Amino acid sequence: MTDHDPRTEGHEPAPLTQDEFDNLVDDATHAVNNLIPDHLLDEMSDRRRSSLLIEINDALTAILREYFPSDR
C-alpha cells in the first residue's frame, strides 16, 4: 500500500499522545458496538456473538497490520 491517501492529501496528520490514541481506540470500540443493534445481539447465541467478535477482530487486524509490524 502506498502512503497516498486522497482523504488527507495536502494535510499532515497531527501526532497523537498516548492518551489521545487510547481515547480514539475507545471511541472506535464504542462506535463498532453501536453499529450492532442490541436486539440482534440478544438473539445471538454465545457462539455466534463470539464468531462476530472474531470476524471484527480479523477485519481490524488486516487494517492495522500496515501500521504495526508483526515481528514483535
mmCIF file as Biopython writes it, N, C-alpha, C and O atoms, coordinates in Angstrom:
data_model
#
loop_
_atom_site.group_PDB
_atom_site.id
_atom_site.type_symbol
_atom_site.label_atom_id
_atom_site.label_alt_id
_atom_site.label_comp_id
_atom_site.label_asym_id
_atom_site.label_entity_id
_atom_site.label_seq_id
_atom_site.pdbx_PDB_ins_code
_atom_site.Cartn_x
_atom_site.Cartn_y
_atom_site.Cartn_z
_atom_site.occupancy
_atom_site.B_iso_or_equiv
_atom_site.auth_seq_id
_atom_site.auth_asym_id
_atom_site.pdbx_PDB_model_num
ATOM 1   N N  . MET A ? 1  ? 0.842   -1.171  0.000  1.0 0.0 1  A 1 
ATOM 2   C CA . MET A ? 1  ? 0.000   0.000   0.000  1.0 0.0 1  A 1 
ATOM 3   C C  . MET A ? 1  ? 0.893   1.242   0.000  1.0 0.0 1  A 1 
ATOM 4   O O  . MET A ? 1  ? 1.979   1.236   0.580  1.0 0.0 1  A 1 
ATOM 5   N N  . THR A ? 2  ? 0.437   2.275   -0.638 1.0 0.0 2  A 1 
ATOM 6   C CA . THR A ? 2  ? 1.225   3.499   -0.703 1.0 0.0 2  A 1 
ATOM 7   C C  . THR A ? 2  ? 0.830   4.444   0.414  1.0 0.0 2  A 1 
ATOM 8   O O  . THR A ? 2  ? -0.177  4.251   1.095  1.0 0.0 2  A 1 
ATOM 9   N N  . ASP A ? 3  ? 1.645   5.465   0.584  1.0 0.0 3  A 1 
ATOM 10  C CA . ASP A ? 3  ? 1.353   6.475   1.599  1.0 0.0 3  A 1 
ATOM 11  C C  . ASP A ? 3  ? 0.341   7.495   1.105  1.0 0.0 3  A 1 
ATOM 12  O O  . ASP A ? 3  ? -0.087  8.354   1.877  1.0 0.0 3  A 1 
ATOM 13  N N  . HIS A ? 4  ? -0.055  7.423   -0.164 1.0 0.0 4  A 1 
ATOM 14  C CA . HIS A ? 4  ? -1.003  8.384   -0.734 1.0 0.0 4  A 1 
ATOM 15  C C  . HIS A ? 4  ? -2.410  8.076   -0.242 1.0 0.0 4  A 1 
ATOM 16  O O  . HIS A ? 4  ? -2.913  6.966   -0.413 1.0 0.0 4  A 1 
ATOM 17  N N  . ASP A ? 5  ? -3.027  9.058   0.361  1.0 0.0 5  A 1 
ATOM 18  C CA . ASP A ? 5  ? -4.407  8.922   0.827  1.0 0.0 5  A 1 
ATOM 19  C C  . ASP A ? 5  ? -5.152  10.180  0.407  1.0 0.0 5  A 1 
ATOM 20  O O  . ASP A ? 5  ? -4.900  11.255  0.951  1.0 0.0 5  A 1 
ATOM 21  N N  . PRO A ? 6  ? -6.068  10.065  -0.556 1.0 0.0 6  A 1 
ATOM 22  C CA . PRO A ? 6  ? -6.761  11.267  -1.047 1.0 0.0 6  A 1 
ATOM 23  C C  . PRO A ? 6  ? -7.553  11.992  0.033  1.0 0.0 6  A 1 
ATOM 24  O O  . PRO A ? 6  ? -7.828  13.183  -0.107 1.0 0.0 6  A 1 
ATOM 25  N N  . ARG A ? 7  ? -7.926  11.298  1.109  1.0 0.0 7  A 1 
ATOM 26  C CA . ARG A ? 7  ? -8.691  11.949  2.177  1.0 0.0 7  A 1 
ATOM 27  C C  . ARG A ? 7  ? -7.838  12.923  2.971  1.0 0.0 7  A 1 
ATOM 28  O O  . ARG A ? 7  ? -8.363  13.863  3.568  1.0 0.0 7  A 1 
ATOM 29  N N  . THR A ? 8  ? -6.518  12.707  2.985  1.0 0.0 8  A 1 
ATOM 30  C CA . THR A ? 8  ? -5.640  13.578  3.772  1.0 0.0 8  A 1 
ATOM 31  C C  . THR A ? 8  ? -4.634  14.314  2.902  1.0 0.0 8  A 1 
ATOM 32  O O  . THR A ? 8  ? -3.695  14.919  3.419  1.0 0.0 8  A 1 
ATOM 33  N N  . GLU A ? 9  ? -4.816  14.271  1.603  1.0 0.0 9  A 1 
ATOM 34  C CA . GLU A ? 9  ? -3.884  14.914  0.684  1.0 0.0 9  A 1 
ATOM 35  C C  . GLU A ? 9  ? -3.720  16.389  1.030  1.0 0.0 9  A 1 
ATOM 36  O O  . GLU A ? 9  ? -4.700  17.121  1.169  1.0 0.0 9  A 1 
ATOM 37  N N  . GLY A ? 10 ? -2.478  16.809  1.167  1.0 0.0 10 A 1 
ATOM 38  C CA . GLY A ? 10 ? -2.187  18.192  1.481  1.0 0.0 10 A 1 
ATOM 39  C C  . GLY A ? 10 ? -2.213  18.500  2.960  1.0 0.0 10 A 1 
ATOM 40  O O  . GLY A ? 10 ? -1.946  19.635  3.354  1.0 0.0 10 A 1 
ATOM 41  N N  . HIS A ? 11 ? -2.530  17.513  3.795  1.0 0.0 11 A 1 
ATOM 42  C CA . HIS A ? 11 ? -2.592  17.721  5.243  1.0 0.0 11 A 1 
ATOM 43  C C  . HIS A ? 11 ? -1.674  16.726  5.934  1.0 0.0 11 A 1 
ATOM 44  O O  . HIS A ? 11 ? -1.693  15.534  5.627  1.0 0.0 11 A 1 
ATOM 45  N N  . GLU A ? 12 ? -0.886  17.209  6.849  1.0 0.0 12 A 1 
ATOM 46  C CA . GLU A ? 12 ? -0.063  16.338  7.686  1.0 0.0 12 A 1 
ATOM 47  C C  . GLU A ? 12 ? -0.876  15.958  8.907  1.0 0.0 12 A 1 
ATOM 48  O O  . GLU A ? 12 ? -1.401  16.838  9.588  1.0 0.0 12 A 1 
ATOM 49  N N  . PRO A ? 13 ? -0.996  14.658  9.208  1.0 0.0 13 A 1 
ATOM 50  C CA . PRO A ? 13 ? -1.715  14.299  10.422 1.0 0.0 13 A 1 
ATOM 51  C C  . PRO A ? 13 ? -0.950  14.773  11.654 1.0 0.0 13 A 1 
ATOM 52  O O  . PRO A ? 13 ? 0.277   14.682  11.707 1.0 0.0 13 A 1 
ATOM 53  N N  . ALA A ? 14 ? -1.676  15.272  12.628 1.0 0.0 14 A 1 
ATOM 54  C CA . ALA A ? 14 ? -1.053  15.735  13.866 1.0 0.0 14 A 1 
ATOM 55  C C  . ALA A ? 14 ? -0.668  14.521  14.697 1.0 0.0 14 A 1 
ATOM 56  O O  . ALA A ? 14 ? -1.431  13.558  14.775 1.0 0.0 14 A 1 
ATOM 57  N N  . PRO A ? 15 ? 0.514   14.555  15.322 1.0 0.0 15 A 1 
ATOM 58  C CA . PRO A ? 15 ? 0.903   13.430  16.170 1.0 0.0 15 A 1 
ATOM 59  C C  . PRO A ? 15 ? -0.031  13.346  17.378 1.0 0.0 15 A 1 
ATOM 60  O O  . PRO A ? 15 ? -0.483  14.363  17.904 1.0 0.0 15 A 1 
ATOM 61  N N  . LEU A ? 16 ? -0.305  12.126  17.800 1.0 0.0 16 A 1 
ATOM 62  C CA . LEU A ? 16 ? -1.193  11.896  18.932 1.0 0.0 16 A 1 
ATOM 63  C C  . LEU A ? 16 ? -0.393  11.511  20.170 1.0 0.0 16 A 1 
ATOM 64  O O  . LEU A ? 16 ? 0.615   10.812  20.079 1.0 0.0 16 A 1 
ATOM 65  N N  . THR A ? 17 ? -0.849  11.969  21.312 1.0 0.0 17 A 1 
ATOM 66  C CA . THR A ? 17 ? -0.264  11.499  22.562 1.0 0.0 17 A 1 
ATOM 67  C C  . THR A ? 17 ? -0.833  10.104  22.831 1.0 0.0 17 A 1 
ATOM 68  O O  . THR A ? 17 ? -1.792  9.686   22.182 1.0 0.0 17 A 1 
ATOM 69  N N  . GLN A ? 18 ? -0.249  9.395   23.777 1.0 0.0 18 A 1 
ATOM 70  C CA . GLN A ? 18 ? -0.750  8.064   24.128 1.0 0.0 18 A 1 
ATOM 71  C C  . GLN A ? 18 ? -2.196  8.143   24.607 1.0 0.0 18 A 1 
ATOM 72  O O  . GLN A ? 18 ? -3.018  7.301   24.246 1.0 0.0 18 A 1 
ATOM 73  N N  . ASP A ? 19 ? -2.507  9.149   25.418 1.0 0.0 19 A 1 
ATOM 74  C CA . ASP A ? 19 ? -3.883  9.308   25.906 1.0 0.0 19 A 1 
ATOM 75  C C  . ASP A ? 19 ? -4.857  9.569   24.761 1.0 0.0 19 A 1 
ATOM 76  O O  . ASP A ? 19 ? -5.956  9.014   24.745 1.0 0.0 19 A 1 
ATOM 77  N N  . GLU A ? 20 ? -4.466  10.408  23.806 1.0 0.0 20 A 1 
ATOM 78  C CA . GLU A ? 20 ? -5.333  10.697  22.659 1.0 0.0 20 A 1 
ATOM 79  C C  . GLU A ? 20 ? -5.570  9.430   21.828 1.0 0.0 20 A 1 
ATOM 80  O O  . GLU A ? 20 ? -6.684  9.166   21.376 1.0 0.0 20 A 1 
ATOM 81  N N  . PHE A ? 21 ? -4.493  8.655   21.638 1.0 0.0 21 A 1 
ATOM 82  C CA . PHE A ? 21 ? -4.611  7.404   20.888 1.0 0.0 21 A 1 
ATOM 83  C C  . PHE A ? 21 ? -5.546  6.440   21.614 1.0 0.0 21 A 1 
ATOM 84  O O  . PHE A ? 21 ? -6.423  5.836   20.997 1.0 0.0 21 A 1 
ATOM 85  N N  . ASP A ? 22 ? -5.357  6.299   22.918 1.0 0.0 22 A 1 
ATOM 86  C CA . ASP A ? 22 ? -6.218  5.414   23.714 1.0 0.0 22 A 1 
ATOM 87  C C  . ASP A ? 22 ? -7.675  5.847   23.636 1.0 0.0 22 A 1 
ATOM 88  O O  . ASP A ? 22 ? -8.570  5.009   23.527 1.0 0.0 22 A 1 
ATOM 89  N N  . ASN A ? 23 ? -7.914  7.152   23.691 1.0 0.0 23 A 1 
ATOM 90  C CA . ASN A ? 23 ? -9.285  7.667   23.592 1.0 0.0 23 A 1 
ATOM 91  C C  . ASN A ? 23 ? -9.894  7.364   22.229 1.0 0.0 23 A 1 
ATOM 92  O O  . ASN A ? 23 ? -11.077 7.035   22.139 1.0 0.0 23 A 1 
ATOM 93  N N  . LEU A ? 24 ? -9.097  7.470   21.166 1.0 0.0 24 A 1 
ATOM 94  C CA . LEU A ? 24 ? -9.605  7.149   19.827 1.0 0.0 24 A 1 
ATOM 95  C C  . LEU A ? 24 ? -9.945  5.669   19.707 1.0 0.0 24 A 1 
ATOM 96  O O  . LEU A ? 24 ? -10.950 5.305   19.097 1.0 0.0 24 A 1 
ATOM 97  N N  . VAL A ? 25 ? -9.106  4.815   20.291 1.0 0.0 25 A 1 
ATOM 98  C CA . VAL A ? 25 ? -9.390  3.378   20.270 1.0 0.0 25 A 1 
ATOM 99  C C  . VAL A ? 25 ? -10.685 3.100   21.033 1.0 0.0 25 A 1 
ATOM 100 O O  . VAL A ? 25 ? -11.522 2.321   20.578 1.0 0.0 25 A 1 
ATOM 101 N N  . ASP A ? 26 ? -10.846 3.737   22.194 1.0 0.0 26 A 1 
ATOM 102 C CA . ASP A ? 26 ? -12.090 3.574   22.960 1.0 0.0 26 A 1 
ATOM 103 C C  . ASP A ? 26 ? -13.291 4.051   22.148 1.0 0.0 26 A 1 
ATOM 104 O O  . ASP A ? 26 ? -14.323 3.381   22.115 1.0 0.0 26 A 1 
ATOM 105 N N  . ASP A ? 27 ? -13.162 5.205   21.492 1.0 0.0 27 A 1 
ATOM 106 C CA . ASP A ? 27 ? -14.249 5.736   20.671 1.0 0.0 27 A 1 
ATOM 107 C C  . ASP A ? 27 ? -14.591 4.786   19.524 1.0 0.0 27 A 1 
ATOM 108 O O  . ASP A ? 27 ? -15.764 4.570   19.220 1.0 0.0 27 A 1 
ATOM 109 N N  . ALA A ? 28 ? -13.568 4.222   18.893 1.0 0.0 28 A 1 
ATOM 110 C CA . ALA A ? 28 ? -13.793 3.287   17.782 1.0 0.0 28 A 1 
ATOM 111 C C  . ALA A ? 28 ? -14.491 2.026   18.285 1.0 0.0 28 A 1 
ATOM 112 O O  . ALA A ? 28 ? -15.370 1.489   17.612 1.0 0.0 28 A 1 
ATOM 113 N N  . THR A ? 29 ? -14.101 1.560   19.460 1.0 0.0 29 A 1 
ATOM 114 C CA . THR A ? 29 ? -14.737 0.375   20.038 1.0 0.0 29 A 1 
ATOM 115 C C  . THR A ? 29 ? -16.218 0.630   20.282 1.0 0.0 29 A 1 
ATOM 116 O O  . THR A ? 29 ? -17.059 -0.208  19.957 1.0 0.0 29 A 1 
ATOM 117 N N  . HIS A ? 30 ? -16.533 1.782   20.851 1.0 0.0 30 A 1 
ATOM 118 C CA . HIS A ? 30 ? -17.935 2.129   21.104 1.0 0.0 30 A 1 
ATOM 119 C C  . HIS A ? 30 ? -18.701 2.306   19.794 1.0 0.0 30 A 1 
ATOM 120 O O  . HIS A ? 30 ? -19.865 1.917   19.698 1.0 0.0 30 A 1 
ATOM 121 N N  . ALA A ? 31 ? -18.057 2.886   18.794 1.0 0.0 31 A 1 
ATOM 122 C CA . ALA A ? 31 ? -18.717 3.090   17.502 1.0 0.0 31 A 1 
ATOM 123 C C  . ALA A ? 31 ? -19.080 1.749   16.863 1.0 0.0 31 A 1 
ATOM 124 O O  . ALA A ? 31 ? -20.181 1.588   16.337 1.0 0.0 31 A 1 
ATOM 125 N N  . VAL A ? 32 ? -18.154 0.791   16.909 1.0 0.0 32 A 1 
ATOM 126 C CA . VAL A ? 32 ? -18.443 -0.534  16.354 1.0 0.0 32 A 1 
ATOM 127 C C  . VAL A ? 32 ? -19.574 -1.186  17.140 1.0 0.0 32 A 1 
ATOM 128 O O  . VAL A ? 32 ? -20.492 -1.763  16.559 1.0 0.0 32 A 1 
ATOM 129 N N  . ASN A ? 33 ? -19.501 -1.090  18.460 1.0 0.0 33 A 1 
ATOM 130 C CA . ASN A ? 33 ? -20.542 -1.673  19.300 1.0 0.0 33 A 1 
ATOM 131 C C  . ASN A ? 33 ? -21.905 -1.053  19.002 1.0 0.0 33 A 1 
ATOM 132 O O  . ASN A ? 33 ? -22.918 -1.752  18.991 1.0 0.0 33 A 1 
ATOM 133 N N  . ASN A ? 34 ? -21.931 0.249   18.762 1.0 0.0 34 A 1 
ATOM 134 C CA . ASN A ? 34 ? -23.193 0.938   18.491 1.0 0.0 34 A 1 
ATOM 135 C C  . ASN A ? 34 ? -23.779 0.602   17.120 1.0 0.0 34 A 1 
ATOM 136 O O  . ASN A ? 34 ? -24.963 0.835   16.879 1.0 0.0 34 A 1 
ATOM 137 N N  . LEU A ? 35 ? -22.962 0.060   16.226 1.0 0.0 35 A 1 
ATOM 138 C CA . LEU A ? 35 ? -23.463 -0.335  14.907 1.0 0.0 35 A 1 
ATOM 139 C C  . LEU A ? 35 ? -24.334 -1.581  14.973 1.0 0.0 35 A 1 
ATOM 140 O O  . LEU A ? 35 ? -25.146 -1.827  14.081 1.0 0.0 35 A 1 
ATOM 141 N N  . ILE A ? 36 ? -24.163 -2.368  16.033 1.0 0.0 36 A 1 
ATOM 142 C CA . ILE A ? 36 ? -24.882 -3.632  16.156 1.0 0.0 36 A 1 
ATOM 143 C C  . ILE A ? 36 ? -26.075 -3.417  17.088 1.0 0.0 36 A 1 
ATOM 144 O O  . ILE A ? 36 ? -25.887 -3.171  18.279 1.0 0.0 36 A 1 
ATOM 145 N N  . PRO A ? 37 ? -27.282 -3.504  16.570 1.0 0.0 37 A 1 
ATOM 146 C CA . PRO A ? 37 ? -28.455 -3.292  17.417 1.0 0.0 37 A 1 
ATOM 147 C C  . PRO A ? 37 ? -28.514 -4.317  18.560 1.0 0.0 37 A 1 
ATOM 148 O O  . PRO A ? 37 ? -28.238 -5.501  18.365 1.0 0.0 37 A 1 
ATOM 149 N N  . ASP A ? 38 ? -28.878 -3.838  19.745 1.0 0.0 38 A 1 
ATOM 150 C CA . ASP A ? 38 ? -28.939 -4.706  20.921 1.0 0.0 38 A 1 
ATOM 151 C C  . ASP A ? 38 ? -29.856 -5.902  20.696 1.0 0.0 38 A 1 
ATOM 152 O O  . ASP A ? 38 ? -29.544 -7.012  21.127 1.0 0.0 38 A 1 
ATOM 153 N N  . HIS A ? 39 ? -30.987 -5.685  20.022 1.0 0.0 39 A 1 
ATOM 154 C CA . HIS A ? 39 ? -31.928 -6.796  19.841 1.0 0.0 39 A 1 
ATOM 155 C C  . HIS A ? 39 ? -31.309 -7.918  19.011 1.0 0.0 39 A 1 
ATOM 156 O O  . HIS A ? 39 ? -31.666 -9.083  19.187 1.0 0.0 39 A 1 
ATOM 157 N N  . LEU A ? 40 ? -30.374 -7.577  18.100 1.0 0.0 40 A 1 
ATOM 158 C CA . LEU A ? 40 ? -29.701 -8.634  17.335 1.0 0.0 40 A 1 
ATOM 159 C C  . LEU A ? 40 ? -28.709 -9.395  18.215 1.0 0.0 40 A 1 
ATOM 160 O O  . LEU A ? 40 ? -28.606 -10.619 18.135 1.0 0.0 40 A 1 
ATOM 161 N N  . LEU A ? 41 ? -27.987 -8.661  19.048 1.0 0.0 41 A 1 
ATOM 162 C CA . LEU A ? 41 ? -27.061 -9.338  19.963 1.0 0.0 41 A 1 
ATOM 163 C C  . LEU A ? 41 ? -27.821 -10.230 20.934 1.0 0.0 41 A 1 
ATOM 164 O O  . LEU A ? 41 ? -27.375 -11.333 21.249 1.0 0.0 41 A 1 
ATOM 165 N N  . ASP A ? 42 ? -28.971 -9.754  21.409 1.0 0.0 42 A 1 
ATOM 166 C CA . ASP A ? 42 ? -29.779 -10.534 22.346 1.0 0.0 42 A 1 
ATOM 167 C C  . ASP A ? 42 ? -30.246 -11.843 21.726 1.0 0.0 42 A 1 
ATOM 168 O O  . ASP A ? 42 ? -30.393 -12.847 22.423 1.0 0.0 42 A 1 
ATOM 169 N N  . GLU A ? 43 ? -30.479 -11.833 20.409 1.0 0.0 43 A 1 
ATOM 170 C CA . GLU A ? 43 ? -30.975 -13.023 19.713 1.0 0.0 43 A 1 
ATOM 171 C C  . GLU A ? 43 ? -29.858 -13.993 19.349 1.0 0.0 43 A 1 
ATOM 172 O O  . GLU A ? 43 ? -30.132 -15.141 18.997 1.0 0.0 43 A 1 
ATOM 173 N N  . MET A ? 44 ? -28.611 -13.553 19.427 1.0 0.0 44 A 1 
ATOM 174 C CA . MET A ? 44 ? -27.483 -14.410 19.043 1.0 0.0 44 A 1 
ATOM 175 C C  . MET A ? 44 ? -27.079 -15.328 20.190 1.0 0.0 44 A 1 
ATOM 176 O O  . MET A ? 44 ? -27.153 -14.969 21.365 1.0 0.0 44 A 1 
ATOM 177 N N  . SER A ? 45 ? -26.656 -16.504 19.810 1.0 0.0 45 A 1 
ATOM 178 C CA . SER A ? 45 ? -26.107 -17.419 20.814 1.0 0.0 45 A 1 
ATOM 179 C C  . SER A ? 45 ? -24.731 -16.920 21.231 1.0 0.0 45 A 1 
ATOM 180 O O  . SER A ? 45 ? -24.138 -16.078 20.557 1.0 0.0 45 A 1 
ATOM 181 N N  . ASP A ? 46 ? -24.229 -17.439 22.336 1.0 0.0 46 A 1 
ATOM 182 C CA . ASP A ? 46 ? -22.882 -17.083 22.776 1.0 0.0 46 A 1 
ATOM 183 C C  . ASP A ? 46 ? -21.858 -17.399 21.695 1.0 0.0 46 A 1 
ATOM 184 O O  . ASP A ? 46 ? -20.931 -16.624 21.458 1.0 0.0 46 A 1 
ATOM 185 N N  . ARG A ? 47 ? -22.031 -18.539 21.045 1.0 0.0 47 A 1 
ATOM 186 C CA . ARG A ? 47 ? -21.097 -18.949 19.986 1.0 0.0 47 A 1 
ATOM 187 C C  . ARG A ? 47 ? -21.138 -17.965 18.821 1.0 0.0 47 A 1 
ATOM 188 O O  . ARG A ? 47 ? -20.090 -17.607 18.283 1.0 0.0 47 A 1 
ATOM 189 N N  . ARG A ? 48 ? -22.326 -17.524 18.423 1.0 0.0 48 A 1 
ATOM 190 C CA . ARG A ? 48 ? -22.452 -16.583 17.294 1.0 0.0 48 A 1 
ATOM 191 C C  . ARG A ? 48 ? -21.878 -15.219 17.641 1.0 0.0 48 A 1 
ATOM 192 O O  . ARG A ? 48 ? -21.233 -14.590 16.803 1.0 0.0 48 A 1 
ATOM 193 N N  . ARG A ? 49 ? -22.107 -14.747 18.883 1.0 0.0 49 A 1 
ATOM 194 C CA . ARG A ? 49 ? -21.516 -13.475 19.309 1.0 0.0 49 A 1 
ATOM 195 C C  . ARG A ? 49 ? -19.996 -13.569 19.302 1.0 0.0 49 A 1 
ATOM 196 O O  . ARG A ? 49 ? -19.318 -12.625 18.896 1.0 0.0 49 A 1 
ATOM 197 N N  . SER A ? 50 ? -19.461 -14.691 19.744 1.0 0.0 50 A 1 
ATOM 198 C CA . SER A ? 50 ? -18.011 -14.891 19.722 1.0 0.0 50 A 1 
ATOM 199 C C  . SER A ? 50 ? -17.486 -14.889 18.294 1.0 0.0 50 A 1 
ATOM 200 O O  . SER A ? 50 ? -16.435 -14.315 18.011 1.0 0.0 50 A 1 
ATOM 201 N N  . SER A ? 51 ? -18.227 -15.538 17.394 1.0 0.0 51 A 1 
ATOM 202 C CA . SER A ? 51 ? -17.822 -15.555 15.984 1.0 0.0 51 A 1 
ATOM 203 C C  . SER A ? 51 ? -17.821 -14.146 15.397 1.0 0.0 51 A 1 
ATOM 204 O O  . SER A ? 51 ? -16.925 -13.781 14.635 1.0 0.0 51 A 1 
ATOM 205 N N  . LEU A ? 52 ? -18.835 -13.360 15.760 1.0 0.0 52 A 1 
ATOM 206 C CA . LEU A ? 52 ? -18.902 -11.973 15.276 1.0 0.0 52 A 1 
ATOM 207 C C  . LEU A ? 52 ? -17.695 -11.186 15.773 1.0 0.0 52 A 1 
ATOM 208 O O  . LEU A ? 52 ? -17.073 -10.451 15.006 1.0 0.0 52 A 1 
ATOM 209 N N  . LEU A ? 53 ? -17.365 -11.334 17.039 1.0 0.0 53 A 1 
ATOM 210 C CA . LEU A ? 53 ? -16.210 -10.636 17.598 1.0 0.0 53 A 1 
ATOM 211 C C  . LEU A ? 53 ? -14.921 -11.038 16.879 1.0 0.0 53 A 1 
ATOM 212 O O  . LEU A ? 53 ? -14.075 -10.187 16.603 1.0 0.0 53 A 1 
ATOM 213 N N  . ILE A ? 54 ? -14.770 -12.305 16.579 1.0 0.0 54 A 1 
ATOM 214 C CA . ILE A ? 54 ? -13.584 -12.787 15.864 1.0 0.0 54 A 1 
ATOM 215 C C  . ILE A ? 54 ? -13.537 -12.185 14.458 1.0 0.0 54 A 1 
ATOM 216 O O  . ILE A ? 54 ? -12.469 -11.787 13.992 1.0 0.0 54 A 1 
ATOM 217 N N  . GLU A ? 55 ? -14.686 -12.116 13.779 1.0 0.0 55 A 1 
ATOM 218 C CA . GLU A ? 55 ? -14.722 -11.527 12.437 1.0 0.0 55 A 1 
ATOM 219 C C  . GLU A ? 55 ? -14.356 -10.045 12.469 1.0 0.0 55 A 1 
ATOM 220 O O  . GLU A ? 55 ? -13.627 -9.571  11.597 1.0 0.0 55 A 1 
ATOM 221 N N  . ILE A ? 56 ? -14.850 -9.313  13.458 1.0 0.0 56 A 1 
ATOM 222 C CA . ILE A ? 56 ? -14.499 -7.894  13.598 1.0 0.0 56 A 1 
ATOM 223 C C  . ILE A ? 56 ? -13.012 -7.765  13.871 1.0 0.0 56 A 1 
ATOM 224 O O  . ILE A ? 56 ? -12.347 -6.917  13.275 1.0 0.0 56 A 1 
ATOM 225 N N  . ASN A ? 57 ? -12.480 -8.591  14.761 1.0 0.0 57 A 1 
ATOM 226 C CA . ASN A ? 57 ? -11.050 -8.571  15.068 1.0 0.0 57 A 1 
ATOM 227 C C  . ASN A ? 57 ? -10.223 -8.840  13.816 1.0 0.0 57 A 1 
ATOM 228 O O  . ASN A ? 57 ? -9.239  -8.144  13.563 1.0 0.0 57 A 1 
ATOM 229 N N  . ASP A ? 58 ? -10.611 -9.840  13.031 1.0 0.0 58 A 1 
ATOM 230 C CA . ASP A ? 58 ? -9.874  -10.167 11.806 1.0 0.0 58 A 1 
ATOM 231 C C  . ASP A ? 58 ? -9.874  -9.007  10.819 1.0 0.0 58 A 1 
ATOM 232 O O  . ASP A ? 58 ? -8.861  -8.731  10.177 1.0 0.0 58 A 1 
ATOM 233 N N  . ALA A ? 59 ? -11.017 -8.326  10.700 1.0 0.0 59 A 1 
ATOM 234 C CA . ALA A ? 59 ? -11.103 -7.186  9.790  1.0 0.0 59 A 1 
ATOM 235 C C  . ALA A ? 59 ? -10.194 -6.053  10.254 1.0 0.0 59 A 1 
ATOM 236 O O  . ALA A ? 59 ? -9.503  -5.442  9.439  1.0 0.0 59 A 1 
ATOM 237 N N  . LEU A ? 60 ? -10.189 -5.771  11.540 1.0 0.0 60 A 1 
ATOM 238 C CA . LEU A ? 60 ? -9.337  -4.696  12.064 1.0 0.0 60 A 1 
ATOM 239 C C  . LEU A ? 60 ? -7.866  -5.073  11.990 1.0 0.0 60 A 1 
ATOM 240 O O  . LEU A ? 60 ? -7.018  -4.218  11.733 1.0 0.0 60 A 1 
ATOM 241 N N  . THR A ? 61 ? -7.558  -6.334  12.211 1.0 0.0 61 A 1 
ATOM 242 C CA . THR A ? 61 ? -6.170  -6.787  12.130 1.0 0.0 61 A 1 
ATOM 243 C C  . THR A ? 61 ? -5.605  -6.537  10.738 1.0 0.0 61 A 1 
ATOM 244 O O  . THR A ? 61 ? -4.463  -6.100  10.598 1.0 0.0 61 A 1 
ATOM 245 N N  . ALA A ? 62 ? -6.394  -6.811  9.720  1.0 0.0 62 A 1 
ATOM 246 C CA . ALA A ? 62 ? -5.936  -6.580  8.345  1.0 0.0 62 A 1 
ATOM 247 C C  . ALA A ? 62 ? -5.616  -5.108  8.112  1.0 0.0 62 A 1 
ATOM 248 O O  . ALA A ? 62 ? -4.659  -4.785  7.408  1.0 0.0 62 A 1 
ATOM 249 N N  . ILE A ? 63 ? -6.404  -4.220  8.693  1.0 0.0 63 A 1 
ATOM 250 C CA . ILE A ? 63 ? -6.167  -2.780  8.544  1.0 0.0 63 A 1 
ATOM 251 C C  . ILE A ? 63 ? -4.942  -2.352  9.337  1.0 0.0 63 A 1 
ATOM 252 O O  . ILE A ? 63 ? -4.096  -1.617  8.827  1.0 0.0 63 A 1 
ATOM 253 N N  . LEU A ? 64 ? -4.842  -2.806  10.578 1.0 0.0 64 A 1 
ATOM 254 C CA . LEU A ? 64 ? -3.754  -2.368  11.463 1.0 0.0 64 A 1 
ATOM 255 C C  . LEU A ? 64 ? -2.404  -2.985  11.110 1.0 0.0 64 A 1 
ATOM 256 O O  . LEU A ? 64 ? -1.360  -2.433  11.458 1.0 0.0 64 A 1 
ATOM 257 N N  . ARG A ? 65 ? -2.418  -4.107  10.432 1.0 0.0 65 A 1 
ATOM 258 C CA . ARG A ? 65 ? -1.163  -4.788  10.070 1.0 0.0 65 A 1 
ATOM 259 C C  . ARG A ? 65 ? -0.222  -3.850  9.299  1.0 0.0 65 A 1 
ATOM 260 O O  . ARG A ? 65 ? 0.999   -3.957  9.415  1.0 0.0 65 A 1 
ATOM 261 N N  . GLU A ? 66 ? -0.790  -2.948  8.527  1.0 0.0 66 A 1 
ATOM 262 C CA . GLU A ? 66 ? 0.007   -1.985  7.756  1.0 0.0 66 A 1 
ATOM 263 C C  . GLU A ? 66 ? 0.812   -1.066  8.685  1.0 0.0 66 A 1 
ATOM 264 O O  . GLU A ? 66 ? 1.901   -0.617  8.328  1.0 0.0 66 A 1 
ATOM 265 N N  . TYR A ? 67 ? 0.279   -0.797  9.854  1.0 0.0 67 A 1 
ATOM 266 C CA . TYR A ? 67 ? 0.898   0.180   10.750 1.0 0.0 67 A 1 
ATOM 267 C C  . TYR A ? 67 ? 1.771   -0.448  11.840 1.0 0.0 67 A 1 
ATOM 268 O O  . TYR A ? 67 ? 2.659   0.209   12.385 1.0 0.0 67 A 1 
ATOM 269 N N  . PHE A ? 68 ? 1.518   -1.716  12.154 1.0 0.0 68 A 1 
ATOM 270 C CA . PHE A ? 68 ? 2.256   -2.362  13.236 1.0 0.0 68 A 1 
ATOM 271 C C  . PHE A ? 68 ? 2.867   -3.658  12.730 1.0 0.0 68 A 1 
ATOM 272 O O  . PHE A ? 68 ? 2.149   -4.616  12.443 1.0 0.0 68 A 1 
ATOM 273 N N  . PRO A ? 69 ? 4.197   -3.691  12.618 1.0 0.0 69 A 1 
ATOM 274 C CA . PRO A ? 69 ? 4.847   -4.909  12.118 1.0 0.0 69 A 1 
ATOM 275 C C  . PRO A ? 69 ? 4.552   -6.099  13.031 1.0 0.0 69 A 1 
ATOM 276 O O  . PRO A ? 69 ? 4.423   -5.943  14.245 1.0 0.0 69 A 1 
ATOM 277 N N  . SER A ? 70 ? 4.449   -7.273  12.441 1.0 0.0 70 A 1 
ATOM 278 C CA . SER A ? 70 ? 4.107   -8.473  13.207 1.0 0.0 70 A 1 
ATOM 279 C C  . SER A ? 70 ? 5.326   -9.161  13.799 1.0 0.0 70 A 1 
ATOM 280 O O  . SER A ? 70 ? 5.176   -10.181 14.471 1.0 0.0 70 A 1 
ATOM 281 N N  . ASP A ? 71 ? 6.524   -8.641  13.577 1.0 0.0 71 A 1 
ATOM 282 C CA . ASP A ? 71 ? 7.734   -9.308  14.067 1.0 0.0 71 A 1 
ATOM 283 C C  . ASP A ? 71 ? 8.052   -8.987  15.523 1.0 0.0 71 A 1 
ATOM 284 O O  . ASP A ? 71 ? 9.130   -9.343  16.001 1.0 0.0 71 A 1 
ATOM 285 N N  . ARG A ? 72 ? 7.169   -8.343  16.225 1.0 0.0 72 A 1 
ATOM 286 C CA . ARG A ? 72 ? 7.402   -8.025  17.641 1.0 0.0 72 A 1 
ATOM 287 C C  . ARG A ? 72 ? 6.777   -9.034  18.538 1.0 0.0 72 A 1 
ATOM 288 O O  . ARG A ? 72 ? 6.876   -8.920  19.759 1.0 0.0 72 A 1 
#
